[in-house]
């Protein structure tokens, strides 16, 4: 079978260039690509420049108005994509770009040098593993992000979400099946933040909205580097880099006070079952009429309605009722 090397190289230049020039559109991007046909290609050495000017054309990748310019070069690029899903692997590459998108009225300018990376995306959720020294900024009415040598700081909606999610997890006792009632109709959401820090308070009760039905109140402070979370209904998954926090709170069924320092972790939950893999030094206690839990340096046990064990931040727990 004969392959068109120049066509594949052109596709690599375009895909890499647009990723540098355009800000991530997240959920808006799903509108642009939900009917994207399947495609896969691989290129060896590639180099080129290009421009972007799309908008209001009812075709995959052309619905959201966007414009920009880019230049990039690399050695090794493989990509597969279909609808809102995509996966790619890249060897050494470098590029520069700048662009604007009508999605969230956002703009970006970025310079990039990358040794290698692999990534996969499903709609608004994307995970990347690699070594890069991106330098640039992205801005929209609800978000500001800056990167220097591959290390980023996020401000705005995504950082606020990370602080709140992390803070409430420190301040509130896990309520298992009660949380299922609170979150059964929680809409799908996904976000990622670079460096984040903040404080907050919460006071919710008897409002027929996801996360606000069960009475709860508390205060928290949290800071970290790297936070990614996806959630829908009673399911969620998250991954975190180094972080620390402290919080205290009460719910209709219990109270908790906790201080936490964590190197890294990944967790997933489905209703009353949650598993965590990480390295943490949680210290604190949680108590209710049906539950007692104590942790010192990330190691502890819980008895009662929720039964579990943890060792230096890794563990599993089951909510029995």
C-alpha positions as CSV (number, residue, x, y, z in Angstrom):
1,X,0.0,0.0,0.0
2,X,1.4,3.4,-1.0
3,X,1.2,6.1,1.7
4,X,1.2,9.9,1.0
5,X,4.1,11.0,3.2
6,X,3.6,14.7,2.3
7,X,-0.1,14.6,3.2
8,X,0.6,13.0,6.6
9,X,3.3,15.6,7.3
10,X,0.9,18.4,6.5
11,X,-1.7,16.9,8.8
12,X,0.9,16.7,11.6
13,X,1.8,20.4,11.1
14,X,-1.8,21.4,11.1
15,X,-2.8,19.4,14.2
16,X,0.2,20.4,16.2
17,X,0.0,24.0,15.1
18,X,-3.6,24.4,16.0
19,X,-3.0,22.9,19.4
20,X,-0.4,25.5,20.1
21,X,-2.3,28.5,18.7
22,X,-5.8,27.9,19.9
23,X,-7.0,27.9,23.5
24,X,-8.7,24.7,24.6
25,X,-12.4,24.9,24.0
26,X,-13.5,22.1,26.3
27,X,-17.2,21.6,26.2
28,X,-17.6,24.1,23.3
29,X,-15.2,21.9,21.3
30,X,-17.6,19.0,21.5
31,X,-20.1,21.1,19.4
32,X,-17.3,21.5,16.8
33,X,-16.3,17.8,16.6
34,X,-19.2,15.6,17.6
35,X,-19.6,14.4,14.0
36,X,-15.9,14.3,13.1
37,X,-15.2,11.2,11.0
38,X,-12.6,8.7,12.0
39,X,-9.0,9.4,10.9
40,X,-5.5,8.2,11.8
41,X,-2.1,9.2,10.5
42,X,1.6,9.1,11.3
43,X,4.4,11.3,10.2
44,X,8.2,11.2,10.5
45,X,10.0,14.5,10.2
46,X,7.6,17.4,9.7
47,X,7.9,21.2,9.5
48,X,5.7,24.0,8.3
49,X,3.6,27.1,8.9
50,X,-0.1,27.8,8.6
51,X,-3.0,30.0,9.3
52,X,-6.5,29.3,10.8
53,X,-9.7,31.0,9.7
54,X,-12.8,29.1,10.4
55,X,-16.4,29.9,11.4
56,X,-20.1,29.2,11.1
57,X,-19.6,26.4,8.5
58,X,-21.6,23.3,9.5
59,X,-18.7,20.9,9.2
60,X,-16.6,19.2,11.8
61,X,-14.0,21.6,13.3
62,X,-15.4,24.6,11.5
63,X,-18.5,25.6,13.4
64,X,-16.9,27.7,16.2
65,X,-15.3,30.9,14.8
66,X,-11.5,30.9,15.2
67,X,-8.4,32.4,13.7
68,X,-4.7,32.2,14.2
69,X,-1.2,31.6,12.9
70,X,1.4,29.0,13.8
71,X,4.8,27.5,12.9
72,X,6.1,24.1,14.1
73,X,8.5,21.3,13.4
74,X,9.0,17.8,14.9
75,X,10.3,14.3,14.6
76,X,7.5,11.7,14.9
77,X,3.8,12.4,15.2
78,X,1.0,9.8,15.5
79,X,-2.7,10.6,15.9
80,X,-6.0,8.9,15.8
81,X,-9.3,10.7,16.2
82,X,-13.1,10.1,15.9
83,X,-15.9,12.3,17.0
84,X,-15.0,13.9,20.4
85,X,-12.3,11.3,21.0
86,X,-8.6,11.7,20.2
87,X,-5.2,10.1,21.0
88,X,-1.7,11.1,20.0
89,X,1.9,10.5,20.6
90,X,4.8,12.8,19.6
91,X,8.6,12.8,19.6
92,X,10.8,15.9,19.9
93,X,9.0,19.0,18.6
94,X,8.9,22.8,18.8
95,X,6.5,25.4,17.8
96,X,4.9,28.9,18.3
97,X,1.4,30.1,17.7
98,X,-1.2,32.6,18.5
99,X,-5.0,32.6,18.0
100,X,-8.5,33.5,19.1
101,X,-11.7,31.5,19.4
102,X,-15.3,32.5,19.8
103,X,-15.6,29.6,22.2
104,X,-15.7,31.4,25.6
105,X,-14.3,34.5,23.8
106,X,-10.8,33.3,24.4
107,X,-7.3,34.0,23.1
108,X,-3.9,32.3,23.4
109,X,-0.2,32.9,22.6
110,X,2.2,30.0,23.2
111,X,5.8,28.9,22.5
112,X,6.6,25.2,23.0
113,X,9.5,22.8,23.1
114,X,8.7,19.2,23.9
115,X,10.9,16.1,24.2
116,X,8.1,13.6,24.0
117,X,4.4,13.2,25.0
118,X,1.4,11.0,24.8
119,X,-2.2,12.2,25.4
120,X,-5.8,11.0,25.1
121,X,-9.0,13.0,25.1
122,X,-12.7,12.2,25.5
123,X,-14.8,15.3,25.0
124,X,-14.0,17.8,27.8
125,X,-11.5,15.5,29.5
126,X,-7.9,15.3,28.5
127,X,-4.9,13.6,30.0
128,X,-1.2,14.2,29.0
129,X,2.0,12.5,29.9
130,X,5.2,14.2,28.7
131,X,8.1,16.5,29.2
132,X,7.6,20.0,27.8
133,X,8.6,23.6,28.4
134,X,5.6,25.5,27.1
135,X,5.7,29.3,27.8
136,X,2.7,31.5,27.1
137,X,-0.7,32.6,28.2
138,X,-4.4,31.9,27.6
139,X,-7.2,34.3,28.6
140,X,-11.0,34.4,28.5
141,X,-13.7,36.2,30.5
142,X,-13.9,33.3,33.0
143,X,-10.3,32.0,33.0
144,X,-6.6,33.1,32.9
145,X,-3.8,30.6,32.6
146,X,0.0,31.2,32.3
147,X,2.8,28.8,31.7
148,X,6.5,29.2,32.1
149,X,8.8,26.2,31.1
150,X,5.9,23.8,31.1
151,X,4.7,24.8,34.6
152,X,1.3,26.5,34.7
153,X,-0.8,28.7,37.0
154,X,-4.6,28.8,36.5
155,X,-6.9,31.6,37.7
156,X,-10.6,31.9,37.5
157,X,-13.3,29.3,37.2
158,X,-11.0,26.2,37.0
159,X,-8.9,27.2,39.9
160,X,-12.0,28.1,42.0
161,X,-13.5,24.7,41.2
162,X,-10.2,22.9,42.3
163,X,-10.0,24.9,45.6
164,X,-13.7,24.1,46.3
165,X,-13.5,20.4,45.5
166,X,-10.3,19.9,47.5
167,X,-11.5,22.0,50.4
168,X,-14.9,20.3,50.8
169,X,-13.2,16.9,50.7
170,X,-11.0,17.9,53.6
171,X,-13.7,19.6,55.6
172,X,-16.7,17.2,55.3
173,X,-17.0,13.6,56.5
174,X,-17.8,11.1,53.7
175,X,-21.5,10.4,53.7
176,X,-21.6,7.6,51.2
177,X,-25.2,6.7,50.5
178,X,-26.4,10.1,51.7
179,X,-24.1,11.6,49.0
180,X,-25.8,9.4,46.5
181,X,-29.1,11.2,47.3
182,X,-27.3,14.6,47.1
183,X,-25.7,13.9,43.7
184,X,-27.9,11.4,41.8
185,X,-28.8,14.1,39.2
186,X,-25.4,15.9,39.2
187,X,-24.6,17.0,35.6
188,X,-21.4,15.9,33.9
189,X,-18.4,18.2,34.5
190,X,-14.7,18.1,34.0
191,X,-11.9,20.5,34.7
192,X,-8.2,20.8,35.3
193,X,-6.1,23.4,37.1
194,X,-2.4,24.1,37.4
195,X,-1.2,25.8,40.6
196,X,-4.2,26.7,42.8
197,X,-4.7,28.2,46.3
198,X,-7.6,29.7,48.2
199,X,-10.0,29.6,51.1
200,X,-13.7,29.2,51.3
201,X,-16.9,28.5,53.3
202,X,-20.0,26.7,52.5
203,X,-23.5,26.5,54.0
204,X,-26.1,24.4,52.1
205,X,-29.5,22.9,53.1
206,X,-32.8,21.7,51.8
207,X,-32.4,23.1,48.2
208,X,-33.5,20.7,45.5
209,X,-30.3,20.9,43.5
210,X,-27.3,18.6,43.2
211,X,-25.0,18.8,46.2
212,X,-27.4,21.1,48.1
213,X,-30.0,18.8,49.5
214,X,-28.2,17.6,52.7
215,X,-27.6,20.3,55.3
216,X,-23.8,21.0,55.6
217,X,-21.6,23.9,56.7
218,X,-17.9,24.4,57.1
219,X,-14.7,26.3,56.2
220,X,-11.5,25.3,54.4
221,X,-8.1,26.4,53.0
222,X,-6.3,24.5,50.3
223,X,-3.4,24.8,47.9
224,X,-1.8,22.5,45.4
225,X,-0.1,22.0,42.0
226,X,-2.1,20.0,39.5
227,X,-5.8,19.0,39.9
228,X,-7.9,17.1,37.4
229,X,-11.4,15.9,38.0
230,X,-14.4,14.5,36.1
231,X,-17.8,13.9,37.7
232,X,-21.3,12.8,36.6
233,X,-24.2,11.8,38.9
234,X,-22.7,9.6,41.7
235,X,-19.5,8.8,39.8
236,X,-16.3,10.8,39.9
237,X,-12.6,10.4,39.3
238,X,-9.7,12.8,40.1
239,X,-5.9,13.0,40.1
240,X,-3.8,15.5,42.1
241,X,-0.3,16.6,42.4
242,X,1.3,17.9,45.6
243,X,-1.3,19.6,47.8
244,X,-2.1,20.6,51.3
245,X,-5.2,21.7,53.1
246,X,-7.1,22.0,56.3
247,X,-10.8,22.2,57.0
248,X,-13.6,21.6,59.5
249,X,-17.3,21.1,58.9
250,X,-20.6,19.5,59.9
251,X,-23.4,17.8,58.1
252,X,-26.8,16.4,59.1
253,X,-25.1,13.2,60.0
254,X,-21.6,14.0,61.4
255,X,-18.6,16.3,61.9
256,X,-15.0,16.3,60.8
257,X,-11.8,18.2,61.3
258,X,-8.8,17.3,59.1
259,X,-5.3,18.6,58.1
260,X,-3.8,17.1,55.0
261,X,-0.5,17.0,53.1
262,X,-0.4,14.9,50.0
263,X,2.4,14.2,47.4
264,X,0.1,12.8,44.7
265,X,-3.1,10.7,44.4
266,X,-5.6,9.2,42.1
267,X,-9.1,8.2,43.2
268,X,-12.4,6.9,41.7
269,X,-15.8,6.5,43.3
270,X,-19.1,4.9,42.3
271,X,-21.8,5.7,44.8
272,X,-20.9,4.1,48.1
273,X,-17.6,2.6,47.0
274,X,-14.3,4.6,46.8
275,X,-10.7,3.6,46.1
276,X,-7.7,5.9,46.5
277,X,-4.0,5.4,45.5
278,X,-1.6,8.0,46.8
279,X,0.9,9.2,49.3
280,X,-0.6,11.4,52.0
281,X,-0.3,12.4,55.6
282,X,-3.9,13.1,56.6
283,X,-4.3,13.7,60.4
284,X,-7.7,14.2,62.0
285,X,-11.0,12.7,63.0
286,X,-14.6,12.3,61.9
287,X,-17.5,11.3,64.1
288,X,-21.2,10.7,63.9
289,X,-23.8,8.5,65.7
290,X,-23.0,5.6,63.3
291,X,-19.4,6.3,62.4
292,X,-15.9,6.9,64.0
293,X,-12.8,7.5,61.9
294,X,-9.3,8.5,62.9
295,X,-6.1,9.1,60.9
296,X,-2.5,9.9,61.8
297,X,0.0,10.5,59.0
298,X,-2.3,9.1,56.3
299,X,-2.8,5.8,58.2
300,X,-6.1,5.0,59.9
301,X,-9.3,3.0,60.1
302,X,-12.9,3.7,60.1
303,X,-15.7,1.7,61.8
304,X,-19.4,1.7,61.5
305,X,-21.7,2.6,58.6
306,X,-18.6,3.3,56.5
307,X,-15.8,0.7,57.0
308,X,-12.3,1.1,55.5
309,X,-8.6,1.2,56.0
310,X,-5.9,3.5,54.7
311,X,-2.1,3.3,54.7
312,X,0.0,6.5,54.0
313,X,-2.8,7.8,51.8
314,X,-3.9,4.7,49.9
315,X,-7.0,2.8,50.9
316,X,-10.5,1.5,50.2
317,X,-13.8,2.1,51.9
318,X,-17.3,0.7,51.7
319,X,-20.5,2.4,52.8
320,X,-22.6,-0.4,54.2
321,X,-25.9,1.6,54.4
